[in-house]
Amino acid sequence: MSSDLTQKLIGLCHDLGREERGMAILGEGNASTRVDDETFLVKASGHCLGTLGEPGLTLCRFSTLLPLLEGTWADEDVERLLLESRVDKNAAKPSVEGLFHAYLLSLPGISFVGHVHAIAVNQILCSPRAEEYATKRTFPDEIVCCGTESVLVPYTDPGVHLARAIASGVKDFMERHGEPPRIILLQNHGIIGLGGSPAGVMASLMMAEKAAKIFVGAAALGGPVFLTPENVARISGRSDEHYRRKVLKL
């Protein structure tokens, strides 16, 4: 396993866990990276993003976890397979949310995934206006960094049920857009950023948090006033915005 890849993931975890960003405290949140076609590295259960070291990362096999997305499994089966997925049997237990990381890292172009419980985003996801935030856009940079819309997943129990709900929402999104989403919103829970690099994941998550703050502030003033679908399509299709996405490593 590449030490460079390990350090990139640790760097992403530290960025996500910075206290002043308000995205994760204590053991909240997790992150992962695809190592190769057979394995991925994911944060272990109970470790803090902001202080994470190499012992807080666990190398897991896709082939052990992806079958959980189909069929019927008892809780004890899930626990057993989580442990069996470890390449090193002495490594820490991977997060139960490693199931959705395994799925998302199998998508084309996705090499890094970050999941946090960002405060402003969760203000909206714990409100009746979550669908508006997911499907509408308020300013151009939100479109550039977060895409024309986000996947919204209704609240469900973490673990197998959540991983399956995420997979269902992502498959529907990809059928309509032809590519994976940049942002997945988990109602009453948190947010997931996907990308080809740590910088891409951070750009999407930080812009989503900025957009959430603007949404909440605008709502207090009688809004938000959303961009029209034509505005959104125009920004998304502009060549200069495609260039900015490339520069931002989105």
Secondary structure as UniProt FT lines:
FT   HELIX           3..16
FT   HELIX           19..21
FT   TURN            26..27
FT   STRAND          30..34
FT   STRAND          39..44
FT   TURN            45..46
FT   HELIX           49..51
FT   HELIX           54..56
FT   STRAND          57..61
FT   HELIX           62..65
FT   HELIX           66..69
FT   HELIX           75..84
FT   TURN            89..90
FT   TURN            96..97
FT   HELIX           98..104
FT   TURN            105..106
FT   TURN            108..109
FT   STRAND          112..116
FT   HELIX           119..125
FT   TURN            128..129
FT   HELIX           130..135
FT   HELIX           140..146
FT   STRAND          151..153
FT   TURN            158..159
FT   HELIX           160..177
FT   STRAND          183..186
FT   TURN            187..189
FT   STRAND          190..195
FT   HELIX           198..220
FT   TURN            221..222
FT   HELIX           229..237
FT   HELIX           239..247
FT   TURN            248..249
//
